[in-house]
Amino acid sequence: MQTLLIILLALVFISGAPLFTVLLAGTALGAFYSKIGFDAGFDAAIVKLIGTSGRDEIEVLSTIPMFIFAGYMLAEGKMADRLVRFANALLGWLPGGVAIVTIFTCAVFTTFTGASGVTIIALGGVLMPALLKNGYPERFSMGLIAGTGSVGLLFPPAVPLFVYGTVYGLTNLDPENWNTLRFVAAGIVPGMVLIAMLSAVAMFVAVKRKLPRQKFVLGELGRSFVVAFPELLIPIGVLGLTIKGVFAPAEVASLVVVYVAILEMAVFRSLSPKALWNLSWEAMAMIGAIFMIILASTAFTNFAIDADVPNTLVDFTKEHVSSKVVFLLAINVMLLIVGTVMDIFSAIVVVLPLIAPIAKHYGIDPYHLGVIFLLNLEVGYLHPPVGLNLFLTSVKFQRPITEVMWATVPFLITMIVALLVVSAGT
């Protein structure tokens, strides 16, 4: 009977039921069959959920709504246009300059919005004509935009960094050494490696096809920099203020919201009060969904620990996986699959508490694990058959999904190579 109920719960999840309901149902199901009884088992999980207040993780968790809201304001405030102009003036003269501009712009934009879907929809209409105008094949251009739609998720203040740091902190595996704010900066170098490898592909195509290079204009660079600088300053400010401890993380996030609101409404005047009200509803819906998932997963994880699930998985892995290298390869394959069927926030809160204890057993640095985890999910956005970026690109440019899949192959391979390089980096 228990096995049948578990299978039924899995089918409900696959059919599209909200993840938080599946997690709470799983918690209740486990409590019903626990040795200590339903009341004690389920109550303990819920107490864990509510009892997280006052912990360091909650301070970091409180930054998430602010950063999401700021990202929505920046996206609505036509930051994309200013960013593309500056990137083109800065990098457009290089071999493959327009393609490199696409990679750079998507990375920076995704850092703020935290969602590859927003990046493809917002920038696709601007970047695709520019690529075609400069002689890039349509297929390459479409694959480039799809492939770079999530490359900014390793750079602060991308929300997945804070969600991952919070969830890992809640596992309580390494409370003395784990610091979410330190982790927020851990993805910068791996993210730059990924961007450099994608840029190399773009330069190779441009040189091979002998595509024309744009003329470097110092005056345009200066003018575009002045316009883009106030928004480019945000990640630098966030990183500097949080690492130096000038303000608490929640205070930094609040300052970002105030700064962005003033910038977009008073300086650029690209955001009206009415538009601000409308996007507030959209942002709050996203925030509510993320928080419901995180809170429900906290209860589920607590019960899984009480039921000794992590230790059971560790024992199973020790028996069947012979080395750290084999484990890293296996975890990469698993996360690539997870990234194709789950959104990044769901994958973090569901999968991380299960694999983190195993990774600790093999001596994998928790910060390294976090970078590998998020980089896998970035690749998962592009991985067929159900990578989110594939469908969004297909809809955006009105092309068959199979055509988009083939167009993204060079970038998918490049990202997987970068993933292997990062995985082997410790």
N, C-alpha and C positions, 0 to 999 in steps of 0.2 A: 504493500500500500504506500509506504514512504517513497519508494522508487517511482511509482506511478505519479505521485503528487509532484515530485521533482521534475519529471519529464513534462508534466502538464504546465508547470511554472515556466520551464524553458520555452515551451511552445507559445505561451502567452507573451513572453518577452520578444520572441522572434516575430510574432504577429504584429508588434508595434505598440504594446502597452507601455505607458509611461514607466521609465526606469525606476523612479522612486517607489512606485507601488509594488513593483516586482521585488525590490530590495526589502521593503517592509514585510511583504508576504513571505519571502524567504526567511526573514528573521522570525516571524511568527511560526512558520512551519518547523524550523529548527527548534524553537522553544517548546513546541507542542510535544516533540519527541525527546526532549532532553531529560536527563535523569533527575534534575532538580525540580521538574514540573514547569508548566507553561507560565504561571504567574511569576515565579522567581526568574525564569530564564528571559522572558520578554521584558519584564520590568527592569532587569539589570541592563539590558541593551538600550532601553529608552533613557534610563538614568544616565548612561554613558553619553548618549546623544545630547541631553540637556546639560549634563555636567561639564561640558567643555568650556563653559563660560569662565573667564578669568585666566585661561591658559594663554601661553604665548601665541599659539596657533590662531586663536580667535582675533588677536590684534592684527595678524597678517590677513586673516579672512575678511576682516572689516574693510580692507583696502579694495577688494574685488569690485563691489558695486561702484565705487568712485572711478576706478580705472575704466570699467565698462562704459559708464556714462560719459566720461571724457572722450573715449574712443568714438562713441556715437556722434558726439558734437563735432569732432574733427572730421569725420566722414561726411556729415551733412554740411559742414562749413566749407566745402570745396578745397580741402587741404590737398587733394589729389592733383589738382591743376597746378598749384604752386610747387608741389614736390616734383612733378614731372618736368616742369620748366627748369628748376634748379639742377636736377639730375642730368638733364640734357645738356645744359651749359657746362657742367662739370666733367661729364664723361662722354658726351656725344662725339668728341673728336678722336677717341680711341678706335682701333680696329674692332668692329663689332659694337661700336659705341651705343647705338640705339638699343640693341639687345641687352647690353650691360645696364643701360638706363632702366630698361624694363625690370631686370633682376633687382637692381638697387631700390627702385621705387616700390616694387611689390614688397620687398623685405621691410622697408621703413614703414610703409602703410599698414602692413599686417601687424607690426609691432604695436601700433596704436589700437587697431580695431580688434586684434586677437582672433579674427575669424577669416579664413581663406575665402569664404563665400562672398563676403563684403569686398574683399580685395579684387576678385575677378570681375564682379559686377561693376564696381566703381571705376576701375582702371582699364578694363578691357576695351571699352569704347574709345578711350583716349590713346592707348598704346598700340592697338592693332592697326589703325590707319597709319600711324607713324612708322611702324615696322614695314608695312607693305610699300609705303612711299619710298623708303630707303632701299628697296630691292630684296627684302627678305621674302622667301617663299611663304605662301599663306599657311601651308601645313606646319612649317617650322615656327612661324609666328604664333599660331594657335597653340601648339605644343609648349612653347616657351611661356606663354601667359598662364596656361594651366599648371605647368610644372613649377612655376615660381610663386604661385598663389598662396603658399603657406610657409615660405622660407624665413619669415621674420619671427617665428614663434619662439626662437631661442634667445631673442634680445629683449631686455627689459624696456618698458614695463608690460610686456605681453602677459595677459591674464593667466594662461596655462602655467607659467612659471610659479605664480603665487598659489594657484590651486594645487599643483604638484607638491610644493613645499609644505603647504598646510596639511594635505592628506598624509604625506610621509611623516610629518611631525606627530600626527594623531596616532600613527602606528606605535609610537613610543619605543622604537627599536634601538635608537641611539640618541637619547635625549640630551646627553652631555656634549655631544659633538655636532649634532645637526643644527644648522642655522639657516632658516629659509631665506633671509636677506643675503647670505653668502651664496646660496644656490642661485638666486636671481641673476647673479653675475657670472655663474659658472658656464653658461651656454654661449658667451660672447665669442670666444675663440673658435669652438666647433662651428658656430653659425657662420663665422667669417671663412672658415675652411670650405663649407658648403657653397657659399656665394662665390668664392674664388674658383672652385671647380666648375660651377655652372657658367661663370664668365669665360673660362677657358674654352668651353664648348662653343659659346657664342663667337668668340674671337676666331676660332678655327673655321667655323662656317663662313664668317665674313671674309677671311683671307682666302679661303678656297674659292669662293664665288667672286672675289675681287670687287666687293661692294664698296661704294664710295664712302669716304669719311667726311664728317662735317668739319667746318672750319671752327677753330677755337676763337671765341670772342671774349676778351677779358671784361669788357664793359657789361655784356649780358650776364656773365658769371657773377659780377658784383651786384647787379640789379636784382637778379633772381635770388641770390644769397640773402640779400637784405629782406626780401619778402618772405623767404622760407625760414629764415633763422629763428624767429620766435617759436615756431612749431618744432624745428629740429632741436631746439634747446631742451625740450621736455624730457626725453630719455636721459640726457646728460644730467639734468637737474635731479631727476628721480634717483638715479644711481648714486650721484654724489651726496645728496642729502640723507639717503637711507644708510649708506655704508658708513659715512662719518658720524651718523647718529645725531645730526643737528636737530631733526624732528623725528617723532615716532612715525612708523609706516602709515598709520591711518591719517596722521596730520599731513604727511607728504601727499597722499592721495587726495585729500580734501583741497589742499592748495592747488593741485593740478586741475581739479574741476573748476575752481574759481578762476584760475589763470586762463584756462581754455574758454570759459564762458565770456570773460572780458575780451579776450583776443578775437573770438569769432563774432561777437555781437557788437562790440564797441570799436575795435580797431579795423578789422576787415569788413565788418558789417555784412557778412555772408550768412548769418543765422538770425532769423527773426524770432521774436518771442513766441509767435504761434508755432513755428517749426520746432522750437525748443520744447514746447509743451507736448507736441505730437511724438517727438523722438524719445521724450521721457517715458512715455508709455511703452514704447518698444524696448528701451533699455531695461526698464523694470521687469518686463516679462522675461527677458533673458536672464536677469539676475535672479529672479524667483526660481526659474527652472534649475539654475546651477546650484542654488542653496538647498533646494529640496533634494537634489541628488546627493549632495555632500552630506547633509544631515541624515538621510536615510541610509547612506552607505556607512556612516559612523556606527549606527545601530547594528547593521549587518556584519560589519567587521568585528565589532565587539563580541557578537555571538559566535562568529567563526573562530575567534581566538579562544573563547570558552570551550568550544567544541573541539579544540586542538587541531583544527584544520591546517594552519600553517606548519605545525610540527610534522603532521602526516605528510604534507607535500615535500617538506625538507627530507624526510626519511625516504620517500619514494624517489626523489631526485638523486640522493646520495647513492641509492642502489642501482640506478640506471644511467646516470651521467658521470663519466669518469674524471672530468677535469673542468677547470674554470673556462677554458677556451671553448670546449664543447657546449657548456652551459650558455655562454654568451651567444654562440651561434644559434642555439635552440631558442633562446629568448628573443633574438632578433626575428626569427621566422614567425614565432608566435605573435609578437607585437605587430608585425606587418599585416598578419591576418586580422588581428583585432582592429587595427587602424582602418581597415576597409569596411568593417561592419558596424563600428561604433564611433560616435563623435568623441572628440578628444577629452572632454570633461568626464563623460561616462566611463571611458577607458581608464582614466586616472583613478577614479574613486572605486571602480570595481576590481581592476586587475592589480594595481600597485600593492594593496595590502596582502595579496596572495604571493606575489613574487619577491617582495622586499626581504622577507625572512630567508628565502633560499639564496638570494644574492648575498646577504650578509654571511651566510654559512660559507660561501665560496670566496669570501674576502674581497668582494667588489666594493669599491668606494661608493658610498651612497650618492655623492654628487655626480660621479661618473655614470652610475645607474640612471640618475634622473635625466642627464643629457641624452643617453642612449634611448631611454623611454620616449622622450618627447620627439627626438629626431625620427624614430620609427613611426610615430603617429603622423609626423609631417609627410613622410614617404607614403604612408597609408592613404592620405588624401588623394594621391595620384595613382595608386595601385589598382589595376583592374581585378575583378570585373565591376566593383561597386564603389570605387574611390569617389568621394564627394566632388572633387575638382573636375573629374571627367564629366559628370552630369551637369554641373554648373556651366562649364565651358561649352558643352553641347547646346544647352539652352541659350546661352548668351550669344553665340555666333551661328545658331541655327544649322548645326552640322550633325550628322549621325554619330552616335556614341562610339561606334567602331572606328570611325575616321579619327576622332579625338584620341582614342586609345593608341593607335599607331603613331600619331603625331607626338605623343608624349614619351615614346620609348627611349629616345636618347637621353632625355632629362631624368626619367625614372632610373635608368642604368647609372647615370652620373650620381644621383642621390644615394643609390644603394652602395656605390663605391665609397662615397663620402661617409656613409654610415659604418661601413667596415673599417675605414681608416680611424674614425672616432672610437669605435668599439675596441680597436687594438691599441688605443692611445694610452693605456695604463698597464 
